Amino acid sequence: MTSPDTAQAADSPAGRYAAYRARTAGNGPALLDFRTLYDFELDAFQIEACRALEGGSGVLVAAPTGSGKTVVGEFAVHLALTGGTKCFYTTPIKALSNQKYADLVRRYGPEKVGLLTGDNSVNGEAPIVVMTTEVLRNMLYAQSPTLAGLAFVVMDEVHYLADRFRGAVWEEVIIHVPDSVRIVALSATVSNAEEFGEWLHEVRGDTAVIVDEHRPVPLFQHMLVGTRLYDLFVDTGKGKDRQARLNPQLTRMAVEEVRRAKVNQGRRTGRRRAPRPQRFRPPARPDVIERLDQAGLLPAITFIFSRAGCDAAVLQCLHAGIRLTSKEEAEEIRAHVELRTSDISPEDLRILGYGDFLEALQRGVAAHHAGMLPTFKEIVEELFTRGLIKAVFATETLALGINMPARTVVIEKLDKWNGEAHVDLTPGEYTQLTGRAGRRGIDVEGHAVVVWGPSVEPASVAGLAGTRTYPLNSSFRPSYNMAVNLVGAVGIERARTLLEESFAQFQADRAVVGLARQVRKNEEALEGYAKAAECHLGDFMEYAAMRRRLSDREAELSRERSSARRAEAAKSLEHLRPGDVILVPSGRRSGLAVVLDPGVGRRSDGPAPLVLTVNRSVQRLSIQDFPRAVEPVDRIRIPKSFSPRNPQDRRDLASTLRNKVPDDVRERRRTRGDAAADDAEIARLRADLRAHPVHGCDKREDHARWAERYHRLDRETEQLRRRVEGRSQVIARTFDRVCAVLQQLGYLDGDDVTAEGRRLGRIYNELDLLTAESLRAGLWDKLDHAELAACVSALVYESRQPDDAAPPRTPTGPSQDALAAMVRLWGELEAVERDNRVSFLREPDLGFAWTAYRWAKGDELDEVLLESDLTAGDFVRAVKQLLDLLGQVVDAAPENSHLRKTARRAMDAMRRGVVAYTSVG
C-alpha cells in the first residue's frame, strides 16, 4: 500500500517529472513531444517504430487491423512539421485519403494540410499532403517541384501492392522516391513481413521491421445456430496447460445434422418416401440483429457478399419494425442527413431512394456497398463512427481500410462469388473482415460471429479463425506508360537496373524452385490427359487442333458479319406493325413477343419497338436485341382498350399470344440459315473434320473434353516454363519486350522518347497504349463532346455482364464508327503484343458508351439509370473514371486543338448532378 507521504511525493512536480522520464526513457525529443498529443499510452510496437524513425531509419510496421499502426504514420507527420520538411501521406483509395485529410486537419489546422486525389486539389503545397498512391507516382515521373523538401512518405495499407490491377504503383513509388526520403510502410499482418522488410532494406537502405500480432482489443469467435450463440472455442486445462480447442457442442451438432440428412436421403417406406424433416432455414436477418442487441453486441457489421443482399437486409429490418435508436438519436440522424444532402435536388433524391434510406438510418440500420451513391456511403460511415447507426449490412469492400470498427462482425457465409465462381474465403480475407470487430478505447473485447448452416463445418471456421496471417506477393510488371517515363528519365539500361530492384524480382529469384516443381507436376498431368484423349481411330490431338481452328474462324466471321446483320435488322424493324408476333432472338428478353408500338423515329440509332412478352412483361427493345433481321411469324389483334400499365390487360394479351402462336416457331428458330455456310475456309475445315478418322468415334466428345483440358494446361505450363527459363532478370526481360513494342510503334527511338512517347507518358490508364494510338490515329478529332465521352468510356469501363450477354447499345453516327475503329486498332495492337510475347491490353468495353453519351448530352438521371441497369454508385464511379481519363486526354492533346476543347467540354457536361456533388470516387 502506498503511504500518504509517498503519494504526496509522487504528486509533486519533481515526482511527476521523474515518473515521466521513467516512462519515456530512450525517447528522443520529438517522440517525447509527440506522446503528449495522445490521451493514451503508446503500445510497445508503436514506440519501437517511432524510435527507429526518429533515429533515421525507414520502418515497416505489420500489425492487425485496429491496432493503431497509423500512429507511426502520424509521427512521421510530426517529425516533418517540427523539422521544417514535408511529409506525403499516401492511401490506396480516395475515401481513405479524404478520411485521413479530415483527421490531420482537425489536429494541425487546414493551413498545414493538403489533399490531392485527382478529384480534389486542396493546398497542394502544404507541408503535409494526403494523396492516393497513384498521384505520388505521377508526381515522381513528372519530377514535380512539389517534391522539393520531401523527407517522409507514409504508405498506408502497403499490402495493396499485392493487388493485381493497381499493386505495381506501390513498388514504383518505393523504387523511385529519392534516397533521402524515409519510407513509413504500414501493413496488415502478413506472414512474410520479414521478406518484404529485407527487400525494403535492399532498395531503401536501413529499414526497421516491426511485427506485432497482438490485438489491443481481444477478439472472441462465435457461431450463431438459429438464435443460439455458441463460443467457437472453449478453454481446457488450467494454468500453463490451459489451451483453447473447438467447442465439442458445435462438432456434435454438425455430425448429427449430416447423419440425419444421409438417413433421410436413403429412407423409403413402400413406394413412398418417408416424410422429410423440415429443411434448415438460417435465422432471419432481423432476428440476428435482435439477438445481438439482446446480448449487448451492437453495433455490428454484417458482411453479405452481394449488393442486392445488403439492400434486401435493410428492407427486411424495416418490414420487421426494428428500431435501434432513441427518439433523440433519430432526430440527430435526420439533421445530419439533411445537412449532408442539402445540395442534392429533391428529384434526384427521389430517384436514389432517399426516403427508405433516411427511414432506415433513423432506425439505426444501413447498407454499405460500392453500388451506393458515394455521398450516401459517407453518411453511413459518419453516423456509424458516431455510434448512431447500430447495424450495417456491407460487402467486403468495407473491410479495405475504411475506419468503421464495430463491436461485432457477422459473416453470413464462408464463400463468395468472385466474378467467375463461388470460392471459399481465405484466412486472409476472414482476418480482414473480422479485424473490424472491437473499437479501441470503447470496447474491452470484439466479437466475430459466423452464421451456422448445414454446409458450414465448425472445424473449417476454427481453421480460418486460427490463421491470422497471409503472404504478401508482388503483382508488379512494367507497363507502357512506366516504360516511356523511365526511359525518358534515366535511359533504357538504368531503367532495367531499377526494375531489377522490384519486390517482384526479389520474390521471383526465391520462387523458381517452386515453379520448377509445378512444371513437373503439370507435365505428369499432361501425360495423363493425352492418354485419356487417345482414340483408336487416329490422332485425336490433331483433330482437336482442327476444331479450334474452325472455332476461331467462325468467331472471326461472326465479327465480320455482325455489322451487316445489324443493318439488316434495323431495316426489318422499320416494317413492323402493331399486332405483329415476333421472335426476339437474343438477350434477356429473348422469346415470343407481340409488337405494341413499332417505335420508328423514336431514337436516333434506329427503331425501338415496344413489345409484350409471353411472360406479360412490357419492354422497349432496341437494335441491340436483334443481332439479325426479324420477320413476323403471325399477327394478333390488340384490343383498342389495351393499356400496357394494366396487369389484367397484359395477362389477357399474353394468354392470346401463347394460344395463337404456331407450333413450328421453335423449329424455325433452330433451322435458321447458317451464316458461315458460304465461307470457303469454314467449308474446307468442316470437310476436313468430317473426313478425319476420329470424327466417327462414338466417344468423340469425351476425347474432346480431355483434349481441351490438355490444351488449357499446356498453355499454362508453357507460361511456367518461360518463367523458369527467365528466372533471372525476369522483370527486365518483360521490360525489354515492352520496349520492343514501343520501338516498333515509334514511341521510343533507342534511348530517346519520341513526341508520341511523351504523350503516352501522360496517360495513366490500363489501356494506355490504346489511348495513345487512338489519339495518334485521330479517331476522336471530329467527334462532339458526347460522342467523345462515349468513345473514351470504352477505355475505362469494365462490364459486370457475362461474356455471352447481348451486345451493348452504342450511339450511332461518328462515335459508332470511332468505337469500331478503336476495336480494330486494339486487334492490331494485340497482334503486335503477341509478336513480342506480352499481353497487357484488354479489349475495349462498350458497355458504358450509350450511358456516357446520354449523360454528356444532358439526359436526366432517372432516364439514364433506368436504361443502363447501373446503380447510382456504379454510375458515379464510372463517370469519375471517365472524367479522369478525359483530363489526361486534355493534357495529351495538342494545345488549342479541337480535341482538347471537346474533351474539356465533355468534362464540363458530365460534372453535374450526382457526379458534381459527390466527393468520393
Buried (B, 14 or more C-beta within 10 A) or exposed (E): EEEEEEEEEEEEEEBEEEEEEEEBEEBBEBBBEBBEEEEEEBBEBBBBBBBBBBEEBBBBBBBBBBBBBBBBBBBBBBBBBEEEBBBBBBBBBBBBBBBBBEBBBEEBEBEBBBBBBBBBEBBBEBBBBBBBBBBBBBBBBBEBEBBEEBBBBBBBBBBBBBBEEBBBBBBBBBBBBEEEBBBBBBBBBBBBBEBBBBBBBEBBEEBBBBBBEEBBBEBBBBBBBBEEBBBBBEEEEEEEEEEBEBBEBBBEBBEEBEEEEEEEEEEEEEEEEEEEEEEEEBBBBBBBBBBBBEEEBBBBBBBBBBBEBBBBBBBBBBEBEBBBBEEEBBEBBBEBBEEBBEEBEEEBBEBBBBEEBBBBBBBBBBBBBBBBBBBBBBBBBBBBBEEBBBBBBBBBBBBBBBBBBBBBBBBBBBEBEEEEEEEEBEBBBBBBBBBBBBBBEEBEEBBBBBBBBEEBBBEBBBEBBBBBBBBBBBBBBBBBBBBBBBBBBBBBEEBBEBBBBBBBBBBBEEBBEEBBEBBEEBBEBBEEBBEBBBBEBBBBBEBBEBBEBBEEBBEEBEEEBEEEBBEBBBEBBEBBEBBBBBBBBBBEBBBBBBBBBBBBEBBEBBBBBBBBBBEBEBBBBBBBBBBBBBEBBBBBEBEEEBEBEEEEBBEBBBEBBEEEBEEEBEEEBEEEEEBBEEBEBBEEBBEBBEEBBBBEBEEBEEBBEBBBBBBEBBEBBEEBBEBBEBBEBBBBBBBBBBBBBBBEBEBBEEEEBBEBBBBBBBBBBBBBBBBBBBBBEEBBBBBBBBBBBBBBBBBBBEEEEEEEEBBBBBBBEBBBBBBBBBBEBBEEBBEBBEEBEBEBBEEBBBBBBBBBBBBBBEBBBEEBBEBBEBBBBBBBBBBBBBBBBBBBBBEBBEEEEEBBEBBBBBBEBBEBBBBEBBBBB
